[in-house]
């Protein structure tokens, strides 16, 4: 449907230069329905395959292919590099406070000329314009995206993530954010690299996407908008999943799980994995090649609340000491790299193989007019599976999903831990679960350490080197720092205020991958979830806790029982594993302490909250857990 700017856009307040683009472009399309946008994504012929390409200095360069499948569209990129987010693609074009690289410092030029060139280029293209609400249909902020028509799949990804809305439903509005897409500039201006430029004012946040992988723009770029708005208004969008856990005795507990990449956010909403005989593999002693199982006759049922972007909006808070959360998205950007064959996640497979309406697949080997399967991943140029295949799935397709805001009882934080033995001491010494004071919860979120590669992004050389040698890297404040356009100290203050204000919340650390010499995968996280829910909102009496040997781990439970079965004590105290011992444990604790101290120094500025300064001072002097608890009492 071709329209003029006097149509639905007449009631949208746009800058004159932006309105001029829409008036000058040869064709302007505003899809009336999601189905119409889906058809546009298939190209002018409607499939079965369509190549998205652009003129770059007189040569047509393909950026993506779109394949029509029976259950959706499969989008693939010819370059391996374009199949995941570049962690160094954010550039800041404005003069507002930021700790991120500014455009002028990286490119030795101001952004305004490139902005003007981008608008001039868009004015020569057929365009599709879609409204969206950054933060989801219910709580989101009215926004607008301008996308080349032949890249309509990108607009489809955006509205599937943020929710389909029309201009009529929003009514007259001034966009709080604007998203512009100009793929060929990746080649003409930025040497083939992904670049996403953020240009902020107090009224408008512009995202200029110079690539067609939606991760850093349609997905995390919108996250940046919400973090920017929240920093101005005093609230957060957390990088977290959350789930309501209902025990066999019908007790309900809402758990919100945070952590760096690989920290188990997606896994918090997954069922406990069982062996073929029904037993649960807790872990395998790597040195002795000895598996350790337990048996649970019945486990809790799960109802997901949020998946990745967790909105802590002030309009839903009750002021009762518990954080209230809602999903910031209408669709989820689900990575399916862990699905390699049929039957591994039947509910999810059913939702995307036989969807209520066609869905969008990224880096899935889709065959024209056949069914796209989530375990058939596109191969990278090295012949290996792409590590970042994705499916964009509406929340409504997810089994038992909760659509209402929920109060959080427990906030868990997942940390990826390496193998630790006497012969090779590492920081992989965290016990199965630790209860920590709010002050320590803040410290862990300031750093958000991770010790394994993240398949969602391409690693920098420095990060690869650190991880290869068993080291850690800090993902930064709240683990949402990679998407924040502001300053670390401002984000730290906001996070501390949120934690202090919600003082009726329990904070828990839980490892994944390893506990000392045991390979555990995500079983520690799943069993901790089960245990906390059965304790009724995670309540644990003080006399059931004792300080951990490493004070950064807070307290550990003296024992953990599930269905009358006591979890092996050495999984709660890895220092007493015969393959670890006190010496290796203490060496690992020193690695952690040194890393924390080196990362926390940067926050000690005059702008830091005085309470935050006191907390960091305890870390720097190696204080004990009681000092943290004195600053922020434990809620048990």
ABEGO torsion letter per residue (X at the ends): XBBBAABAAAABBBBAAAAAAAAABABBBBBABAAAAAAAAAEAAGOABBBBBBBBGGBBBBABBBBBBAAEBBBBBABAAAABBBAAABBBABABBBABBBAAAAAGBBAAAAAAAAAAAAAABBBBBBBBBBGEAAABBBBBBBBBAAAAAAAAAAAAAAEBBBAAAAEBBBBABBBBBBAAAAAAAAGGBBBBBBBBBAABBBBBBABABAAAAABAAAAAAAAAAAAAAGBBBBBBBBBBBBBAAGBBBBBBBBEBBGAGAAAAABBBBBBAAGBBBABBBAAAGBBBBBBBABBBBBBBABAABBBBBAAABAGAGBBBBBBABABBBBBAAABABBGABAAAAAAAABBABBBBBBGBBBBBGBBBBAABBBBBAAGBBBAABBBBBBAAABBGBBABBBBBABBBBBBBBBBBBAABBBABABBABBBBBAAAAAAAAAAGBBABBBAABBBBAAAAAAAAAGBBBBAEBGGAAAABABBAAAAAAAAAAAAAABAABBBBBBBBGBBEABBAEAAAAAAAAAAAAAAGGGBBBAAABBBBABAAAEBBBABBBBGGBBBBAAAABAAABAABEAAAAAAAAAAAAAAAAAAAAAABBAABBAAAAAAAAAAAAGBBAAAAAAABBBBX
